[in-house]
Amino acid sequence: MPTANTKIGICGASGRMGRALIHAVVAREDVKLTAAIEREGNTLIGADAGEMAALPHMDISINSSLASQIDLVDVVIDFTTPAATIANVALCRQEGKGIVIGTTGLSEEQKHFLIEASHDIPIVYSGNFSVGVNVSLKLLELAAKAFGDTVDVDVLEAHHRYKVDAPSGTALMMGEAVASALGRDLKQVACFARSGHTGVRDRETIGFQTIRGGDIVGDHTVYFMGEGERVEIRHVATSRMNFANGAVRAAAWIGTKSAGLYDMRDVLGLK
Ligand SMILES: NC(=O)c1ccc[n+]([C@@H]2O[C@H](COP(=O)([O-])OP(=O)(O)OC[C@H]3O[C@@H](n4cnc5c(N)ncnc54)[C@H](OP(=O)(O)O)[C@@H]3O)[C@@H](O)[C@H]2O)c1
């Protein structure tokens, strides 16, 4: 059961996800927003978090220092940048607060930092907080195990023109789900580009194709391509609210957990 009235601080509050997260917090009765944090120098510092998100006044000013607000929160939700996320994790570790992390594009070293911090605090880290994507990951495992080495697998993803990392964290999670079900190491078999004389496709590889443009929220399709048939497992996000609702659900869940590194499949009981 979620902790009643879990106090939430949102880092990256005025970002695309930050605004959706404020709506998602307001929509649930078991959590409440107590802090909204933005990058120092952001023009919305000092603005009311509710009004900034096109909601009624909340009497919560957007602040540039998580450290100054940390006593007001039980759980931090962070959708910012890798460097900001790492600084926020260090602070949460020091202060004994749980953190839900949606920021993508973390380096291997930064992921290792999360593992270390999770010895002391609960962390939910997921490249995708959507319930539908996490159900899709389960379906991918099932399909990969059934097809085994009889098919070629590629992942196609499409996002809006402002997304700065590729392939998406979700595409990598999907590739990882397939690779691990097939007993392959994604680092060894991932193919991120095909151009020129590529030669015949190597069945061991898992290909990633990226589209960037317009206002696409997030499309992912995994192709299992065999002799005489093809299965496509597809997830389409139509608004950011699916990620925001999942992240806030994770924040309510983490309030009951001890130290450890969790992902959305733990939150949904899909493991
Ligand atoms: N896991 C998931 O389900 C999921 C879903 C969607 C997005 N994401 C990821 O979440 C991240 C944010 O995405 P977005 O679309 O919301 O990006 P965005 O609109 O650029 O928002 C990021 C926000 O973080 C702020 N920020 C940067 N450094 C900060 C700091 N040190 N302290 C506090 N705030 C800081 C930015 O402020 P400035 O504008 O002033 O720099 C901006 O408002 C990306 O990594 C994205 O890939 C994950």
The ligand as an ORCA input file, in Angstrom:
! r2SCAN-3c Opt
* xyz 0 1
  N      11.825      7.579    -18.241
  C      10.745      8.066    -18.869
  O       9.639      7.501    -18.834
  C      10.896      9.362    -19.626
  C       9.820      9.931    -20.322
  C       9.994     11.172    -20.943
  C      11.233     11.822    -20.843
  N      12.260     11.214    -20.174
  C      13.564     11.874    -19.976
  O      13.407     12.864    -18.960
  C      14.366     13.897    -19.197
  C      13.635     15.243    -19.275
  O      12.800     15.235    -20.405
  P      11.922     16.503    -20.805
  O      11.330     16.170    -22.123
  O      11.045     16.895    -19.676
  O      13.091     17.584    -20.988
  P      13.014     19.150    -20.769
  O      11.706     19.694    -21.224
  O      14.280     19.705    -21.342
  O      13.034     19.294    -19.184
  C      14.179     19.123    -18.415
  C      14.099     20.156    -17.321
  O      15.143     19.945    -16.390
  C      15.662     21.219    -16.056
  N      16.986     21.121    -15.482
  C      18.189     21.018    -16.097
  N      19.175     20.982    -15.185
  C      18.579     21.069    -13.972
  C      19.059     21.107    -12.638
  N      20.367     21.073    -12.381
  N      18.168     21.186    -11.631
  C      16.851     21.258    -11.872
  N      16.322     21.240    -13.127
  C      17.183     21.149    -14.140
  C      15.638     21.972    -17.365
  O      15.763     23.354    -17.136
  P      16.317     24.341    -18.311
  O      15.310     24.277    -19.401
  O      16.388     25.674    -17.635
  O      17.662     23.805    -18.709
  C      14.267     21.588    -17.877
  O      13.248     22.410    -17.343
  C      15.108     13.507    -20.482
  O      16.283     12.787    -20.124
  C      14.121     12.582    -21.181
  O      14.741     11.691    -22.081
  C      12.109     10.016    -19.562
*
